[in-house]
């Protein structure tokens, strides 16, 4: 879990840098941080996969196309599956990383869809 939290923090930082260089807009795709030169491909490959409890790597859930002007509690990145205690690691728009109760996942996705449609 500690490794995944560290990866979430580093990816969140890369996303915030990207937004600062693009008038507050986050990338549509997580891999855009490589194309913009914020992360090398090697760094991205190391960070972009979260490990499940059995060690199998899976991609992070990225909520692309948002803007940094949204509330600080807006999720940008989420671990694909709940970890210990049924919580997911979430990187937020205020640069923090926290744990989200897994039952709230559907609400997060619904809110992202609303925010993404308003950002267009």
C-alpha positions as semicolon CSV with decimal commas, in nm:
position;residue;x (nm);y (nm);z (nm)
1;X;0,000;0,000;0,000
2;X;0,284;0,238;0,082
3;X;0,434;0,194;-0,264
4;X;0,099;0,270;-0,428
5;X;0,056;0,584;-0,217
6;X;0,402;0,698;-0,325
7;X;0,319;0,636;-0,691
8;X;-0,008;0,827;-0,655
9;X;0,179;1,124;-0,505
10;X;0,435;1,129;-0,785
11;X;0,171;1,101;-1,058
12;X;-0,037;1,370;-0,889
13;X;0,265;1,600;-0,889
14;X;0,325;1,531;-1,260
15;X;-0,042;1,607;-1,333
16;X;-0,027;1,933;-1,137
17;X;0,287;2,038;-1,329
18;X;0,112;1,956;-1,656
19;X;-0,189;2,167;-1,555
20;X;0,034;2,459;-1,456
21;X;0,189;2,450;-1,803
22;X;-0,149;2,419;-1,984
23;X;-0,362;2,700;-1,838
24;X;-0,496;2,479;-1,559
25;X;-0,614;2,197;-1,786
26;X;-0,524;1,841;-1,693
27;X;-0,432;1,605;-1,977
28;X;-0,697;1,395;-2,145
29;X;-0,476;1,087;-2,107
30;X;-0,237;1,008;-1,825
31;X;0,037;0,927;-2,075
32;X;0,029;1,289;-2,197
33;X;0,270;1,371;-1,912
34;X;0,533;1,180;-2,112
35;X;0,458;1,357;-2,441
36;X;0,489;1,692;-2,263
37;X;0,829;1,598;-2,116
38;X;0,723;1,602;-1,749
39;X;0,803;1,233;-1,701
40;X;1,030;1,010;-1,904
41;X;0,880;0,696;-2,053
42;X;1,077;0,491;-1,801
43;X;0,942;0,694;-1,508
44;X;0,589;0,671;-1,644
45;X;0,614;0,295;-1,694
46;X;0,726;0,256;-1,331
47;X;0,453;0,482;-1,190
48;X;0,153;0,417;-1,413
49;X;0,081;0,068;-1,288
50;X;-0,051;0,007;-0,939
51;X;0,016;-0,330;-0,778
52;X;-0,267;-0,547;-0,655
53;X;-0,223;-0,742;-0,332
54;X;-0,093;-1,041;-0,528
55;X;0,162;-0,822;-0,708
56;X;-0,014;-0,815;-1,045
57;X;0,029;-0,468;-1,200
58;X;-0,285;-0,286;-1,322
59;X;-0,327;0,067;-1,457
60;X;-0,449;0,350;-1,237
61;X;-0,795;0,490;-1,304
62;X;-0,734;0,840;-1,438
63;X;-1,011;1,099;-1,450
64;X;-0,883;1,301;-1,745
65;X;-1,000;1,622;-1,900
66;X;-1,060;1,815;-1,579
67;X;-0,936;2,160;-1,471
68;X;-0,738;2,263;-1,164
69;X;-1,005;2,524;-1,079
70;X;-1,238;2,244;-0,963
71;X;-1,275;2,178;-0,588
72;X;-0,969;2,036;-0,414
73;X;-1,163;1,722;-0,327
74;X;-1,203;1,632;-0,696
75;X;-1,031;1,297;-0,762
76;X;-0,775;1,291;-1,043
77;X;-0,642;0,940;-1,003
78;X;-0,767;0,629;-0,822
79;X;-0,630;0,284;-0,744
80;X;-0,823;0,028;-0,952
81;X;-0,922;-0,191;-0,658
82;X;-0,985;-0,144;-0,288
83;X;-0,695;-0,215;-0,061
84;X;-0,681;-0,289;0,310
85;X;-1,007;-0,206;0,484
86;X;-1,203;-0,174;0,159
87;X;-1,058;0,167;0,073
88;X;-0,903;0,298;-0,248
89;X;-0,603;0,526;-0,279
90;X;-0,710;0,852;-0,443
91;X;-0,503;1,149;-0,564
92;X;-0,700;1,472;-0,531
93;X;-0,697;1,807;-0,707
94;X;-0,556;1,978;-0,397
95;X;-0,234;1,771;-0,441
96;X;-0,317;1,537;-0,154
97;X;-0,351;1,161;-0,156
98;X;-0,612;0,999;0,064
99;X;-0,821;0,686;0,108
100;X;-1,172;0,662;-0,031
101;X;-1,429;0,420;0,102
102;X;-1,493;0,179;-0,182
103;X;-1,871;0,226;-0,167
104;X;-1,819;0,589;-0,272
105;X;-1,658;0,483;-0,602
106;X;-1,978;0,505;-0,808
107;X;-2,043;0,855;-0,674
108;X;-1,691;0,961;-0,774
109;X;-1,732;0,832;-1,128
110;X;-2,073;0,999;-1,161
111;X;-1,930;1,330;-1,037
112;X;-1,632;1,304;-1,276
113;X;-1,870;1,254;-1,569
114;X;-2,062;1,566;-1,467
115;X;-1,744;1,772;-1,425
116;X;-1,590;1,646;-1,749
117;X;-1,902;1,737;-1,945
118;X;-1,899;2,089;-1,791
119;X;-1,530;2,134;-1,879
120;X;-1,593;2,087;-2,252
